[in-house]
Amino acid sequence: MSKVAFITGASRGIGRETALAFARAGFDLAISARSLDEGESHRHGLRNPDGTALPGSLNGTAAAIRELGRKARVVPMDLLDSESVLAASEAVFAEYGRVDVLVNNAIYQGSDLNLPFMELQPETLQRVFQGYVLTPFLLTRAVVARMLEQGGGVVINVTSGAGETDPPVAAGKGGWGYAYGAGKAAVSRLSGILSIELGEQGIRAYTLNPGVVTTEALLATIGDKGVIALRAGSAPPEVPAAVMLWLATNEAARDYQRQTIHCQPFAREHGIVADWR
């Protein structure tokens, strides 16, 4: 029986590349996001500066997975809709009967996410709570319950430096705001709890900080010139994808729980991506 990886936020960027990395390694995939087809735009979604939707879609990722000879189950999921999250979990288990790896990669990316503190509204924090705390809790609890029945599994939670440190400059001048920092801080705490409480029952859990990654979302946020300026300190999405595959499949990865793994130096130290510097 093939192992199954469930990747959220897999329509583009890190999520898409992670799904493809697992497919190449022989996993069947369940993938979720809001954008089923190319060109869709959503309320509270990130857009290009010209107002168009970011490139990428779940069906596009699924087609690429199938070209690699693996199964792909597309499950639409909106982080701001708890019912869609639980329905997605049920659909995945109905299709495959198991999940061996869950990657919590999807995030709420509304344009209000990094507003300065005095401009921040309670409605934004309510969405952040839904997208960064409640939804990962609901999905992870539903999936881990079945992992415990099958004898174990791996959970990887994708965080950010915004959840671990203060911004270098103010929001609006290139730094992150309180809403995003608070959301990612919550994500950073989940894996350690799972490892401590459920590790003896076969659950392994990791917190991964990808660092600056040149995704479609980054391009939409800072533009071509900004990406060029960051290139020396950034990585393509294939790098965090390869690190997550390593964490999920390498026995030595057990020693890297209960800490934040800083993806790019970690990849170099362990030689995970041989042709990337």
C-alpha positions, 0 to 999 in steps of 0.5 A: 500500500502506498503512503499518503501525504496530505498537503494544504495550500498546494495550489502554488508555491511551497505547497505545490513543490512539496506535493511534487516532491512527495509524489516523486518519492512514491507517495499518493497525494491529497492536496487542498487550497481554495483555488481549484482552477487557474485565474480564480480570485477569492475574498481576503486573498492575495492578488498581484499588484494589477489586481489579477489572481496569482498563478497556480491552482489545485487542478494544475498541481494534481495534473503534475502529480498524475504525470509523475504516476501518483494519485492525487485527490483534490479537496477544496478547503477554505481556512476561514470555513471550519466545515470545509476543513473537516469535510476535507479531512473526511474526503481524504480518508474516504479516498485513501483510508489513511494519511501518513504525513500532514503538512500544514502549509496553507495560511490566510494571506489577506491584504490586511494581514500586515497592517500597522498596529494602530490600523489593525481591526478586530475583524482581521484578528478574528480571521487570523485566529480562524486561519492560524489557530482554529483551522490547523487545530481542527484539521490536525486533530482530525488527521492525528486521531486517524494516525493514532489508529494506524500506528503513527504518522508525521505532522509538519507545521510551516511557520515563519520568522515572524512568529519567532522574532520581532520585525527588523522595521515597522509594518508598512516599511517592510516589516510584518505586523502584529496579526501575522506575527501572532498567527505564526507564533501560534503555528510555532507552538503546535508541533512541540505539543504533539511531540510531547503528548503523542510521541510515544504513540508514534506521532512525529511533529516538526516546525519548519521555518522556510526563510525567504522563499521566492514564491508567487506570493512573494513576487506579488508582495515585493515585485521583481526588483525586490526578489532580485535584491533578496536572491542572495538570501532566499531559496526556491520553493524546491528547497523547503519541499526537499527538507520536508520530504527528508523530515518525513522519511529519514529516520535521523529526523527524529532528533529534530523535533521540539525545535524550529528547523531553519530550512535553508541552513539545515538544507546546506548542513545536511546536503539535502539539496545538492545543487543549491547554494 
